[in-house]
Amino acid sequence: MKSVAAPQKEGPRINREIRAREVQLIDSEGKNHGVVQLPEALAMAEATALDLVEIAPNSTPPVCKILDYGRFRFAEQKKAAEARKKQKVVEVKEIKLRPGIDDHDYDVKMKAVRRFFEEGDKVKVTLRFRGREIAHQDIGYRLLSRVKAETATLAKVELEPSMEGRQMVMVLAPR
């Protein structure tokens, strides 16, 4: 029979979970006590009715701090929530064009592209060829280079125009 490994605990080790013989100890006021034996550090933590928390486990010896673990976890969760709130998910919006697009239709599509860039999204420009239009790929390249030229101040080309089956694709990302 195989022995089952103990499940890895999320977050830092505390109190008796710390496996090092000696630790770099920082007390609750932030004062550095230097390298201290683990039992001595645990006794100091118990004397102040706080927890011994391993802050930097990879250093030699590991850095441990005496603090209220419940408060510490709450503060960490708050920081993580703030970071998630400030995060912007970049979406890829798609604009579909045809080789024979009229000027007004083109302008409407370009207005939408500009709005997408202002919102911070990437834009995938798809130029679809139908029937015998596929024989005139040069018209498609000219149209996509026109899009690239008009959006040069707002965006950079992330994926140059390329053929994928019967459609030509170009991806633009906001600057």
Secondary structure by P-SEA (a helix, b strand, c coil): cccccccccccccccccccccccccccccccccccccaaaaaaaaaaacccccccccccccbbbbbccaaaaaaaaaaaaaaaaaabbbbbbbbbbbcccccaaaaaaaaaaaaaaaaabbbbbbbbbbcccccccaaaaaaaaaaaaaaacccccccccccccccbbbbbbbcc
